[in-house]
């Protein structure tokens, strides 16, 4: 059994980072986009810029970001013709999308 410290997930790893506009960061885009890819680590960074939302719209926004993340991951791997498994990240994102209605947003 692997310890948590030495655990490395199989296949592509995704880092979904949210950039909130403010004094430090002022993104020049909206939505979700692919960022840096580290081939050696099989690590893909995706960047999302949230829009101002009411609590009622937050769940829909999260669902849309997760859905777009899944779409971008598949497109990136296909476009780059990467020989990397996306099974784990697809399963995780699908499970998160499935559980989104259960999320409490206050």
Order of alpha helices (4+ residues) and beta strands (2+ residues): beta-beta-beta-alpha-alpha
